[in-house]
Amino acid sequence: MRVLRLTVSYDGTDFFGWQFQPGKRTIQETLETAVESVTGEKQRSLASGRTDAGVHALGQVVAVRTDTKLDATTLCRALNARLPEDIRVRDADFADSDFHPIRDAKSKRYRYSLQFGGQHDVFRRCFCWHLHRPLDPDVMRDAARLLVGEQDYASFQASGAPRKSTVRNIHHLEIADEMVDGQNFITFEIEANGFLYNMVRIIVGSLVQIGLGKQDEAWLRRVVDGRDRKLAGPTAPPEGLCLLFVRY
């Protein structure tokens, strides 16, 4: 069998996440149904990561084993003809037979979008977290430097989601702010060699506490050193999060 590699975008608003759940609309089940419709094969797909309900993706990478004789370009068109409008296959090719979208990934980059102050943007409400209170992007940027590099991120892992190691290496953490149509927006872009469960959303939630003036940089240092989820800030809501791309 060949390994079909797909780069997939989706609006996660109306999905219960990536992973198959009986009786619920998931990205995995929707994509596998389209693959079966095109190839006649019922095959389980494997993604680079399992996004939660409401989380979006621009460049999710998915692998599916298949015996189809169709070429990758034809498969891409055929799948998109069968997929709903909130999922698109952006690219398709055939990978090496041992390709694994999780194990082979060198890094992933996520973007988290946030709007603050004023009224929420009705057209962006499913793609960003809206806060009514003002934020200070500069103090968040200063504090965020503490989170770059290889260290133990146990405080930024959801409770009850143990991993053998909670050490990760954040290569890139950028916070940008801009005014769009009179509204204030902040984006967090984070790239790392791997992520713990809810890690990006807990990092954002913690930095927001600093941006609101409720905590400071010294507090964030104690959170990192404490390696305890209870010390960190709240988990930011899912709708602001998007998987941008995976590097191999």
C-alpha positions in Angstrom: 0.0 0.0 0.0 1.1 3.6 -0.6 0.9 6.4 1.9 -1.2 9.3 0.8 -0.1 12.5 2.5 -2.7 15.3 2.7 -2.3 18.9 3.8 -5.7 19.8 5.1 -7.4 23.1 6.2 -10.6 23.3 8.2 -12.8 25.6 10.1 -13.3 23.7 13.4 -16.3 25.6 14.5 -18.9 22.9 13.8 -16.7 19.9 14.5 -16.1 18.0 17.8 -12.4 18.1 17.1 -10.2 15.9 14.9 -10.6 12.5 16.5 -13.5 10.1 15.6 -16.3 10.1 18.2 -19.4 7.9 17.6 -22.4 10.0 16.8 -20.5 13.3 16.5 -19.2 15.3 13.6 -15.4 15.1 13.5 -12.8 16.0 11.0 -11.3 12.5 11.0 -14.7 10.8 10.3 -15.6 13.3 7.6 -12.3 13.0 5.8 -12.3 9.2 6.0 -15.8 9.1 4.5 -14.6 11.1 1.6 -11.5 8.9 1.1 -13.8 5.8 1.1 -16.1 7.4 -1.4 -13.2 8.1 -3.8 -11.1 4.9 -3.4 -13.6 2.4 -2.2 -11.3 1.6 0.8 -12.2 2.1 4.4 -8.9 3.2 5.9 -8.1 4.9 9.2 -6.3 8.2 8.9 -3.5 9.6 11.1 -3.0 13.3 11.7 0.0 15.2 12.9 -2.0 16.2 16.0 -5.6 15.9 17.4 -7.1 19.3 17.4 -9.9 20.0 19.9 -13.5 21.0 19.2 -13.6 24.5 17.8 -9.9 24.6 16.9 -9.0 25.4 13.3 -6.2 24.3 11.0 -4.5 25.8 7.9 -1.9 23.1 7.4 -2.9 19.9 9.2 -0.9 16.9 7.8 -2.7 13.6 7.4 -1.6 10.2 6.2 -3.8 7.5 4.8 -2.7 4.1 3.4 -4.3 3.2 0.1 -4.1 0.8 -2.9 -5.7 3.3 -5.3 -4.2 3.7 -8.7 -5.3 7.4 -8.9 -2.6 10.0 -8.9 -2.3 12.6 -6.1 -3.7 15.5 -8.1 -6.8 13.6 -9.1 -7.3 12.4 -5.5 -7.0 16.0 -4.2 -9.7 17.2 -6.6 -12.0 14.2 -6.0 -11.8 14.5 -2.2 -12.6 18.2 -2.3 -15.6 17.5 -4.5 -17.0 15.3 -1.7 -15.9 17.2 1.3 -18.1 19.9 3.0 -17.2 23.5 2.6 -15.5 23.7 6.0 -12.8 21.2 5.0 -10.4 21.5 2.1 -7.5 19.4 1.0 -4.9 22.0 0.0 -2.3 19.5 -1.3 -1.8 15.8 -1.8 1.2 13.6 -2.6 2.6 10.1 -1.9 5.1 9.9 0.9 7.6 7.2 1.7 6.1 4.0 3.0 7.4 4.6 6.5 6.1 8.2 6.8 4.5 9.0 10.1 2.9 12.4 10.5 3.5 12.6 14.3 6.9 10.9 14.7 8.5 12.6 11.7 7.4 16.1 12.5 10.3 18.4 13.4 8.1 21.2 14.7 4.6 22.7 14.5 3.5 26.3 14.5 0.2 27.6 15.9 -1.4 31.0 15.8 -3.8 32.2 18.5 -5.9 35.3 17.7 -7.5 37.6 20.3 -9.6 40.8 20.1 -9.8 43.1 23.1 -11.8 46.1 24.0 -15.0 47.4 22.3 -17.5 45.2 20.7 -16.6 41.8 19.3 -16.2 41.5 15.5 -19.3 39.5 14.4 -17.4 38.1 11.4 -14.4 37.0 13.4 -16.2 35.7 16.5 -15.5 32.0 15.6 -11.8 32.7 15.0 -10.7 34.8 18.0 -11.2 35.2 21.7 -12.8 38.5 22.6 -11.9 40.3 25.8 -13.8 43.4 26.9 -10.9 44.8 28.9 -7.8 46.4 27.5 -4.5 44.5 27.3 -0.9 45.7 27.3 0.9 43.8 24.4 4.3 45.2 25.4 4.4 43.6 28.9 3.2 40.3 27.4 6.0 40.4 24.9 8.6 41.0 27.6 7.3 38.2 29.7 7.0 35.8 26.8 10.8 35.7 26.5 10.8 33.5 29.5 9.0 30.8 27.6 11.4 30.5 24.7 13.9 27.7 24.7 14.1 24.1 26.0 12.6 23.7 29.4 9.9 21.8 31.4 6.4 23.1 30.5 4.5 20.9 32.9 2.7 23.9 34.2 1.2 24.4 30.7 -0.2 21.0 30.3 -3.9 20.2 31.0 -4.5 18.4 34.2 -4.9 14.6 33.8 -2.9 14.4 30.6 0.4 12.9 31.7 3.3 12.5 29.3 6.6 10.6 29.8 8.4 14.0 29.4 7.0 17.5 29.6 10.2 19.1 28.3 9.7 20.9 25.0 11.7 23.5 23.0 9.8 26.6 21.9 11.8 27.9 19.0 9.6 30.9 18.2 7.1 33.0 20.2 5.9 36.2 18.6 3.2 38.5 19.8 1.9 41.1 17.3 -0.8 43.7 17.8 -2.7 45.6 15.1 -5.8 47.8 14.6 -8.3 46.4 12.1 -11.4 48.4 11.3 -11.1 50.3 14.6 -10.8 47.1 16.6 -7.7 45.9 18.5 -6.3 42.5 17.7 -3.4 40.5 19.1 -1.9 37.3 17.6 0.4 34.9 19.3 2.5 32.7 17.0 4.3 29.8 18.7 6.5 27.2 17.1 8.0 24.2 19.1 9.4 20.8 18.5 6.2 19.5 20.2 3.3 20.6 22.3 1.6 19.2 25.4 -2.2 19.0 25.6 -3.6 22.5 25.7 -0.1 24.0 26.0 -0.7 26.9 23.6 -4.0 27.8 25.1 -2.6 27.8 28.6 0.4 29.9 27.6 -2.0 32.4 26.0 -4.2 32.4 29.1 -1.2 33.0 31.3 0.2 35.8 29.2 -3.2 37.5 29.2 -3.2 37.6 33.0 0.0 39.7 32.6 -1.5 41.8 29.9 -4.4 42.6 32.1 -2.1 43.7 34.9 -3.2 40.8 37.2 0.2 39.1 37.2 3.7 40.1 36.3 6.9 38.6 34.8 8.1 37.3 38.2 4.9 35.3 38.6 5.4 33.7 35.2 8.9 32.6 36.2 7.4 31.0 39.3 4.8 29.2 37.1 7.5 27.8 34.9 9.7 26.7 37.8 6.8 25.3 39.8 5.9 22.7 37.1 2.3 22.6 38.3 -0.8 23.3 36.2 -2.6 24.9 39.2 0.0 27.8 39.1 -0.6 28.9 35.5 -3.4 31.0 34.1 -6.7 29.8 32.7 -7.0 27.9 29.4 -7.8 30.3 26.6 -11.0 29.2 24.6 -10.5 27.0 21.5 -11.9 29.3 18.8 -8.8 31.5 18.7 -6.4 28.6 17.9 -5.2 27.6 14.5 -2.6 25.0 13.5 -0.6 26.9 10.8 1.8 24.3 9.5 4.0 21.3 10.4 7.7 21.1 9.5 9.2 17.8 8.4 
